Amino acid sequence: MNIIAQNPSSNDPVDKGIATYLDEIIALRHDLHQYPELAFQELRTSKLVASRLSSWGYEVATGIAGTGIVATLRRGEGKKRIGIRADMDALPIEEATGLAYASSNPGVMHACGHDGHTSILLAAARYLAESGNISGTLRLIFQPAEEIGAGARKMISEGLFERFPVDAVFGLHNWPGVPAGQFGFVSGPAMASVDQAVIKIIGKGGHGAEPHRAVDPVLASASFITALQSVVSRNVDPQDMAVATVGSIHAGSASNVIPESVEMKLTMRAFSETVRQLLRERIPALARAQAESFGAEADVNYRLGFPALINHAAETAFARDVAYDALGPAAVEKDFRPRTASEDFAFMLQANPGSYLFVGNGDSAPLHSAHYNFNDAIIAPAARYWVRLAETFLTDDNG
């Protein structure tokens, strides 16, 4: 584990300030973990977050996209405005951690660390309100419904950045497998786009002993699944990235019956819009062609999700420099690579310059696992980072 996560410098005023209430923040994180709420249902979470922010002197606007919050703090004569975002929603997963503060909501779990992201930003928010050296406008955005890719888009459509304009917006995500307290930065494409498709291969049912009298949609589907990988290996430029995964397939219920149809659910990911559109064209065409070659039909429902997350170069360089200065070179992962998971923060980066960064969660279970747990040891260094980012951005000499 990185020493920064274990032993923050006792000489740093931010570390000292956060340390005075860190136990309270960790208890808050455990409370959020124990009472997780799904997308657009974050009523308890939103109320708790808004209450804390109000008590620290923020101007708090609630009800954006239902449960979203924007907290504003203005200080000094500075004209610059920074936005920092945390997500709040949980996942429809039955928790299997055995923690004392495990989810009390059956079938719902904070399996991605949004309870941690919210707690990190609240820890930073309190310090900035009480002791922050800023001149300008600080906007803290607490977003619902990231897990279904709808929260950011809905907040923006409801006038988020018209009502609360910012010059740059930043966010972070914890990442298992990266040393705890280590920060990762990626300029350009940092996370993949995500789209989904439901493909139904329709044949003609029949007896398993007489396949010649039927049109077997299972065989046609198997052929399509095999051919699907040719889209990535033969249609996509080898220097680009694409993922096409069949995550669900359902057909029939008996071994001796050829079913009428097969339903498959797919996810597609890419770093570039060009590749994303190629997948959108080729996969439905391939499904229909493969089905037709077996005498079947293919019904394709291709659903666009959200685009690749593209970090802006100048803001990413700024964010990386803050980490070097505030936490030291040892806290920055060298050659941190883009992730093929997806994030609807991509919409915020389409609306504003900014950057999305990563902080190591240590040797934990992977994200979206029933055994995952956010690492409380990274709250302090990540909160310290947000404080230093805001203070560096909102200085008098920046206008």
Salt bridges, closest charged atoms under 4 A:
ASP12 OD2 - ARG384 NH2 3.16
ASP12 OD2 - ARG388 NH2 3.07
ASP15 OD2 - ARG384 NH1 3.07
GLU24 OE2 - ARG52 NH1 3.48
GLU24 OE1 - ARG126 NH1 3.17
ASP31 OD2 - ARG44 NH1 2.86
GLU59 OE2 - ARG74 NH1 2.70
ASP87 OD2 - ARG85 NH1 3.60
ASP87 OD2 - HIS114 NE2 3.20
ASP87 OD1 - HIS117 ND1 2.81
ASP89 OD1 - HIS114 ND1 3.10
GLU95 OE2 - HIS33 NE2 2.84
ASP115 OD2 - ARG29 NH1 2.80
ASP115 OD2 - HIS33 ND1 2.96
GLU130 OE2 - ARG126 NE 3.06
GLU146 OE1 - HIS114 NE2 3.49
GLU147 OE2 - HIS114 NE2 3.32
GLU147 OE1 - HIS368 NE2 3.34
GLU158 OE2 - LYS154 NZ 3.13
ASP167 OD1 - ARG81 NH2 3.02
ASP195 OD1 - ARG276 NH2 2.78
GLU210 OE1 - ARG213 NE 3.69
GLU273 OE2 - ARG276 NH1 3.47
GLU343 OE1 - ARG85 NH2 3.06
ASP344 OD1 - ARG85 NH2 3.09
ASP376 OD1 - ARG29 NE 2.92
ASP376 OD2 - HIS30 NE2 2.65
GLU391 OE1 - ARG388 NH1 2.90
